[in-house]
C-alpha cells in the first residue's frame, strides 16, 4: 500500500523529483540541518542526472 508521499512523488517525472530533492536539501542547509541535507544529497547522487549530481557534490563540499 502506497503512502500519500509515494503517490505524490508519482506525479513527478524522475528529473523533477530530483530537482525537488535538491531544493529540499538546500532548505535543510538553510535550517542548519547538515545531516538531513547529506542524506537527501546522497539520494540525488544515486538517482539524479549529471547536472543534478554535480550540484549535489558542490553542496556537499560546502557542507564540509
Secondary structure, DSSP 8 states (H G I E B T S, - for coil): ---HHHHHHHTS-HHHHHHHHHHHHHHHHHTT-HHHHHHHHHHHHHHS-HHHHHHHHHHHHHH-
